[in-house]
Amino acid sequence: MSIGHALLGLLESGPRHGYDLKRAFDEKFGHDRPLHYGQVYSTMSRLLKNGLVEVDGVEAGDGPDRKRYAITDAGITDVARWLATPEKPEPYLQSTLYTKVVLALMTGRDASDLLDTQRAEHLRLMRILTDRKRRGDLADQLVCDHALFHLEADLRWLELTAARLDGLTKEVRG
């Protein structure tokens, strides 16, 4: 995810301080990975330098002055372009799971144990996400669905690999 674009998008609803941007980001997008304040301010500094935001006001406080940022017309155009550009699908052709299976076979280890352990870990995470989905709002449900669908695809791959393990063992060791 482009943090800069997400912050710009949040600014489209109106000017905000860095603290407010962090809180809004964490609430909407950062459930599992909240932003650090330093990351917000370094991103805002870069966006300011690039003319995508401007300082809309400065308030004196107990500590450093608090800047309120506003998105510029160039920032709005940049967000619109980013939203309209499709993300490159990631085919995961050289996944860590595949590498582990092949290395287990090459070194004479039991790859079926590896697959069983991985399957159990996927199922554990799926239970956690399903519970979170039940308790969450619509936005959180969509985030959980996205993760669950990826985990389901991994599970299908694990099952397929387990079914083909004898043939793969012959190829790898052959």
Stockholm file with secondary structure:
# STOCKHOLM 1.0

chainA/1-174         MSIGHALLGLLESGPRHGYDLKRAFDEKFGHDRPLHYGQVYSTMSRLLKNGLVEVDGVEAGDGPDRKRYAITDAGITDVARWLATPEKPEPYLQSTLYTKVVLALMTGRDASDLLDTQRAEHLRLMRILTDRKRRGDLADQLVCDHALFHLEADLRWLELTAARLDGLTKEVRG
#=GR chainA/1-174 SS CCHHHHHHHHHTTSCEEHHHHHHHHHHHTCSSSCCCHHHHHHHHHHHHHTTSEEEEEEECCSSSCEEEEEECHHHHHHHHHHHHSCCCCCCCTTCHHHHHHHHHHHTTCCHHHHHHHHHHHHHHHHHHHHHHHHHSCHHHHHHHHHHHHHHHHHHHHHHHHHHTHHHHHHHHHC
#=GC SS_cons         CCHHHHHHHHHTTSCEEHHHHHHHHHHHTCSSSCCCHHHHHHHHHHHHHTTSEEEEEEECCSSSCEEEEEECHHHHHHHHHHHHSCCCCCCCTTCHHHHHHHHHHHTTCCHHHHHHHHHHHHHHHHHHHHHHHHHSCHHHHHHHHHHHHHHHHHHHHHHHHHHTHHHHHHHHHC
//
